[in-house]
Amino acid sequence: MTAEDVKKLRDMTGAGVMDAKKALEEAQGDIEKAVSIIGEKGLMKAEKKADRTTGAGLLVTYIHNERIGVLLELRCETDFVARLDEFKALGHDIAMHIAAMDPEDQAELLSQPFIKDQAVTIENLIKSFIAKTGENVQLGRFCRYAV
């Protein structure tokens, strides 16, 4: 295990230096296994943050071919995270997913495979973001309009 391996793992997962190092040690230098370990630990961290208040966030809009529109409320704990490009991109991706898949409610949306990566559900997409930022993120209301 080298410092380059730790950096590569950090770039792939967004994990901290010590988390990446511990995961590599646990995986005995296998980067793919370390990614999996970080993912599992990240999801556990996300569960612990679920009760924290989300007093900030964004209203995200998405219009597809001037025929389908989505308005999404995506909530987080602080304005700092709400202003991050990564948070805005998460909102855009979820709004685009809603436009494409037309979920009936939040429970259905969270369980759907993400349109850009069928191996990941929307719920896991959000939990991955929580693991990277350390802040609770919640889906608020959303609506989809079609002409």
C-alpha positions in Angstrom: 0.0 0.0 0.0 1.4 3.4 -1.1 0.5 7.0 -0.7 -0.5 6.9 -4.3 -3.0 4.1 -3.6 -4.5 6.1 -0.8 -4.8 9.1 -3.1 -6.4 7.0 -5.9 -8.9 5.6 -3.4 -9.7 9.1 -2.1 -10.3 10.4 -5.6 -12.6 7.4 -6.4 -14.7 7.7 -3.2 -14.3 11.1 -1.7 -13.2 9.4 1.6 -10.9 11.1 4.1 -7.2 10.1 4.2 -7.5 8.0 7.3 -10.7 6.3 6.1 -9.0 5.5 2.8 -5.9 4.2 4.5 -7.9 2.0 7.0 -10.0 0.6 4.1 -6.9 -0.3 2.1 -5.4 -2.0 5.1 -8.6 -4.0 5.7 -8.7 -4.9 2.0 -5.0 -5.8 2.1 -4.2 -3.4 -0.7 -7.1 -4.4 -3.0 -8.5 -1.1 -4.3 -11.8 -2.5 -5.5 -12.4 -4.2 -2.2 -11.4 -1.0 -0.4 -14.0 0.9 -2.4 -16.6 -1.6 -1.3 -15.6 -1.2 2.3 -15.8 2.5 2.2 -19.2 2.3 0.6 -20.5 0.1 3.3 -19.1 2.4 6.0 -20.4 5.4 4.2 -23.9 4.0 4.2 -23.6 3.3 7.9 -22.5 6.9 8.5 -25.5 8.1 6.4 -27.9 6.1 8.6 -26.5 7.8 11.7 -27.1 11.3 10.3 -30.8 10.7 9.2 -32.2 12.4 12.3 -30.3 15.6 11.9 -32.3 18.7 10.9 -32.2 19.8 7.3 -32.8 23.6 7.5 -31.2 24.5 4.2 -31.4 23.3 0.6 -32.4 24.1 -2.9 -35.4 24.2 -5.2 -34.2 22.4 -8.4 -36.0 22.8 -11.7 -35.5 20.7 -14.8 -37.2 21.1 -18.2 -36.9 18.3 -20.8 -37.6 19.2 -24.4 -40.0 21.9 -23.3 -42.6 19.1 -22.7 -41.7 17.7 -19.2 -40.9 19.8 -16.2 -39.8 18.9 -12.7 -39.7 20.9 -9.5 -37.8 19.3 -6.7 -37.0 20.3 -3.1 -33.7 18.9 -2.0 -32.8 19.6 1.7 -29.5 19.7 3.6 -28.2 21.0 6.9 -26.3 24.1 5.9 -26.1 26.8 3.2 -22.5 25.8 2.7 -23.4 22.4 1.4 -26.4 23.8 -0.5 -24.1 26.1 -2.5 -21.7 23.2 -3.5 -21.6 22.4 -7.2 -21.8 18.7 -6.2 -25.1 19.3 -4.3 -26.5 21.2 -7.2 -25.5 18.3 -9.6 -27.1 15.8 -7.2 -30.4 17.8 -7.4 -30.1 18.1 -11.2 -29.6 14.3 -11.6 -32.5 13.5 -9.3 -34.8 16.0 -11.1 -33.7 14.5 -14.5 -34.4 11.0 -13.1 -37.9 12.1 -12.0 -38.6 13.5 -15.5 -37.6 10.2 -17.1 -39.1 7.7 -14.7 -42.2 9.5 -13.4 -42.3 8.0 -9.8 -45.6 8.3 -8.0 -44.2 9.2 -4.6 -41.0 9.5 -2.6 -40.8 5.9 -1.6 -41.0 4.7 -5.2 -38.4 7.3 -6.3 -35.9 6.3 -3.6 -36.2 2.6 -4.6 -35.7 3.2 -8.3 -32.4 2.4 -10.1 -30.7 5.6 -11.0 -31.0 6.3 -14.8 -27.3 7.1 -15.2 -26.1 4.0 -13.2 -28.6 1.1 -12.9 -26.5 -0.5 -10.2 -27.3 2.4 -7.8 -30.7 3.3 -6.4 -31.7 7.0 -5.8 -31.5 6.3 -2.1 -28.0 5.0 -2.3 -27.0 8.0 -4.5 -28.2 10.3 -1.7 -26.5 8.2 1.0 -23.2 8.3 -1.0 -23.4 12.1 -1.0 -24.1 12.1 2.7 -21.0 10.0 3.3 -18.9 12.4 1.3 -20.1 15.6 2.9 -21.0 14.4 6.4 -24.3 16.2 6.3 -27.8 14.9 6.3 -29.6 15.3 2.9 -33.3 14.6 2.4 -35.6 14.7 -0.5 -38.4 17.1 0.1 -41.5 17.4 -2.2 -41.4 17.0 -5.9 -43.8 17.4 -8.8 -43.6 16.5 -12.5 -45.6 18.1 -15.2 -46.0 16.9 -18.8 -47.6 18.4 -21.8 
